[in-house]
Amino acid sequence: MKIIQLCLGSIATVTACHALAAESPFWSKLPPLPDKEGFASMFAGGSGGALLAAGGANFPDKKPWEGGKKIWYDTVFVLEKPDGAWKVAGKLPRPLGYGVSVTHGGGVVCVGGSDAERHLADAFRMDWRTGKLDFKPLPPLPQTVANMSGALLGDTLFVAGGTARPDSTSALRKFYALDLAGKSPAWRELEPWPGPARMLAVAAAQDGAFFLASGADLNPGPDGKPVRTYLKDAYRYTPGKGWKRIADLPRAAVAAPSPAPTVGQTQFLVVSGDDAAQLTTTPAEHKGFPPSVLAYDTRAGRWTEAAPTPAPRVTVPTVQWHGAWLVVSGERKPGVRSPEVWRLNP
């Protein structure tokens, strides 16, 4: 827990902590994905002792401000040991990204997401066994959804928010649960959080509860295109007790790595995310997302600053693997991906 002890405290400590990021003993690199661009919003998890990373999207030829076209992928990569080499394990049922993925029962559960044409309700499980990739269908979500967030609490996968269609001008205020250990798993729609609808929020499972933090609401602008409202509110859902609003984040953290890495039994970390500080900056001049890391203490009920990350990323999955938390690929600037895989070992 030294990463928390080093730099938790008032936000005034942030500047001093920035110097620790590049040389922090708590952050290190794993082998990068074998793709020069990297991918946004892959599906990732652990199976058969290996790390799987699949799908996602990027701009392989030109950046979006140069007229580049976004491409979705179906490739599944596998890393069988931390100091090994990535290889291609197989393919997803279709090109897919921007869904939710968690590790459960030795496999990777993948839910929802989108391709180049539509959002999907599909859910399935990926398993890596004796050098072979297998897929098992799971019950589809009650509706099509992408850009949502989710986390696994015990055997139950909770999924919140998102958007229903690629052209949506409003976010969803929907909350679903799937008991992955049930004999006949079925999605349940639960009471949503007592706050605005949202997409690209951060989810966490800690201290017997599901947490939902930040994200962006959507509304139609004057031209009919969606306009984001950046959110800083956060909520705790305790099964059997319902929702409770917790302290607001000090800043927005849209599309920060999710599920949020946990530390000990009472903390989770919101790593980077889009804080809305560069909304008027052109994509070509964007300086990247903030290295700030926010820690929430579920017992104290407060946010504090932790040591910053050397690799700020958004639209990126996390995986707990070999005793550490991984941030797998993702965006380092709008439209610009990274093939790097970073390991956080608090």
URDA-V893389 format. One record per residue. N is the residue number from 1. RES is the residue in one small letter. SS is DSSP state (H for helix, E for strand, C for the rest). PSI is psi in whole degrees, 0 to 359 (NA if undefined). Layout:
BEGIN
N:RES:SS:PSI
N:RES:SS:PSI
END
This chain:
BEGIN
1:m:C:13
2:k:H:333
3:i:H:326
4:i:H:316
5:q:H:329
6:l:H:314
7:c:H:10
8:l:C:147
9:g:C:207
10:s:C:159
11:i:H:344
12:a:H:343
13:t:H:354
14:v:H:313
15:t:H:317
16:a:H:325
17:c:H:334
18:h:H:323
19:a:H:340
20:l:H:340
21:a:H:310
22:a:C:334
23:e:C:14
24:s:C:133
25:p:C:356
26:f:C:345
27:w:E:133
28:s:E:165
29:k:E:143
30:l:E:171
31:p:C:136
32:p:C:157
33:l:C:146
34:p:C:58
35:d:C:130
36:k:C:335
37:e:C:317
38:g:C:180
39:f:C:148
40:a:E:143
41:s:C:56
42:m:C:171
43:f:E:136
44:a:E:149
45:g:E:180
46:g:E:142
47:s:E:134
48:g:C:29
49:g:C:355
50:a:E:164
51:l:E:126
52:l:E:138
53:a:E:127
54:a:E:149
55:g:C:215
56:g:C:183
57:a:E:154
58:n:E:182
59:f:C:92
60:p:C:336
61:d:C:299
62:k:C:152
63:k:C:159
64:p:H:325
65:w:H:352
66:e:H:8
67:g:C:14
68:g:C:153
69:k:C:133
70:k:C:135
71:i:E:133
72:w:E:151
73:y:C:158
74:d:C:6
75:t:E:137
76:v:E:121
77:f:E:151
78:v:E:138
79:l:E:113
80:e:C:343
81:k:C:153
82:p:C:328
83:d:C:20
84:g:C:201
85:a:C:139
86:w:C:146
87:k:E:164
88:v:E:124
89:a:E:333
90:g:E:207
91:k:E:147
92:l:C:164
93:p:C:335
94:r:C:163
95:p:C:136
96:l:C:145
97:g:E:178
98:y:C:34
99:g:C:204
100:v:E:139
101:s:E:141
102:v:E:158
103:t:E:129
104:h:E:130
105:g:C:31
106:g:C:10
107:g:E:175
108:v:E:117
109:v:E:125
110:c:E:131
111:v:E:133
112:g:C:206
113:g:C:191
114:s:E:162
115:d:C:196
116:a:C:345
117:e:C:332
118:r:C:167
119:h:E:155
120:l:C:159
121:a:C:0
122:d:C:150
123:a:E:141
124:f:E:171
125:r:E:134
126:m:E:134
127:d:E:137
128:w:E:111
129:r:E:124
130:t:C:47
131:g:C:16
132:k:E:140
133:l:E:126
134:d:E:152
135:f:E:143
136:k:E:127
137:p:E:147
138:l:E:165
139:p:C:133
140:p:C:154
141:l:C:156
142:p:C:344
143:q:C:166
144:t:C:139
145:v:C:139
146:a:E:171
147:n:C:27
148:m:C:184
149:s:E:155
150:g:E:161
151:a:E:157
152:l:E:120
153:l:E:107
154:g:C:238
155:d:C:5
156:t:E:126
157:l:E:123
158:f:E:137
159:v:E:132
160:a:E:140
161:g:C:207
162:g:C:195
163:t:E:149
164:a:C:334
165:r:C:160
166:p:C:331
167:d:C:17
168:s:C:138
169:t:C:12
170:s:C:147
171:a:C:167
172:l:C:145
173:r:C:64
174:k:C:145
175:f:E:119
176:y:E:155
177:a:E:142
178:l:E:119
179:d:E:104
180:l:C:347
181:a:C:357
182:g:C:152
183:k:C:323
184:s:C:79
185:p:C:138
186:a:C:141
187:w:E:139
188:r:E:134
189:e:E:126
190:l:E:168
191:e:C:130
192:p:C:168
193:w:C:152
194:p:C:58
195:g:C:186
196:p:C:157
197:a:C:160
198:r:C:157
199:m:E:161
200:l:C:40
201:a:C:175
202:v:E:130
203:a:E:153
204:a:E:151
205:a:E:117
206:q:E:147
207:d:C:38
208:g:C:17
209:a:E:163
210:f:E:135
211:f:E:144
212:l:E:123
213:a:E:141
214:s:C:216
215:g:C:185
216:a:E:135
217:d:E:160
218:l:E:143
219:n:E:151
220:p:E:134
221:g:C:183
222:p:C:330
223:d:C:6
224:g:C:354
225:k:C:153
226:p:E:139
227:v:E:132
228:r:E:140
229:t:E:116
230:y:E:133
231:l:C:147
232:k:C:2
233:d:C:161
234:a:E:154
235:y:E:152
236:r:E:129
237:y:E:119
238:t:E:118
239:p:C:133
240:g:C:346
241:k:C:337
242:g:E:199
243:w:E:150
244:k:E:132
245:r:E:137
246:i:E:183
247:a:C:140
248:d:C:150
249:l:C:150
250:p:C:338
251:r:C:164
252:a:C:153
253:a:C:56
254:v:E:132
255:a:C:22
256:a:C:158
257:p:C:134
258:s:E:142
259:p:C:150
260:a:C:136
261:p:C:142
262:t:E:153
263:v:E:122
264:g:C:215
265:q:C:356
266:t:C:10
267:q:E:148
268:f:E:159
269:l:E:131
270:v:E:108
271:v:E:114
272:s:C:228
273:g:C:162
274:d:E:116
275:d:C:9
276:a:C:11
277:a:C:343
278:q:C:33
279:l:C:332
280:t:C:1
281:t:C:137
282:t:C:150
283:p:H:322
284:a:H:336
285:e:H:2
286:h:C:136
287:k:C:3
288:g:C:169
289:f:C:159
290:p:C:143
291:p:C:357
292:s:C:139
293:v:E:124
294:l:E:135
295:a:E:132
296:y:E:129
297:d:E:114
298:t:C:337
299:r:C:317
300:a:C:337
301:g:C:34
302:r:E:157
303:w:E:141
304:t:E:164
305:e:E:136
306:a:E:175
307:a:C:138
308:p:C:165
309:t:C:143
310:p:C:357
311:a:C:74
312:p:C:129
313:r:C:155
314:v:E:171
315:t:C:64
316:v:C:137
317:p:E:159
318:t:E:156
319:v:E:136
320:q:E:118
321:w:E:131
322:h:C:42
323:g:C:8
324:a:E:169
325:w:E:134
326:l:E:142
327:v:E:113
328:v:E:107
329:s:C:229
330:g:C:184
331:e:E:133
332:r:E:338
333:k:E:163
334:p:C:122
335:g:C:356
336:v:E:117
337:r:E:177
338:s:C:135
339:p:C:0
340:e:C:148
341:v:E:119
342:w:E:144
343:r:E:127
344:l:E:119
345:n:C:79
346:p:C:NA
END
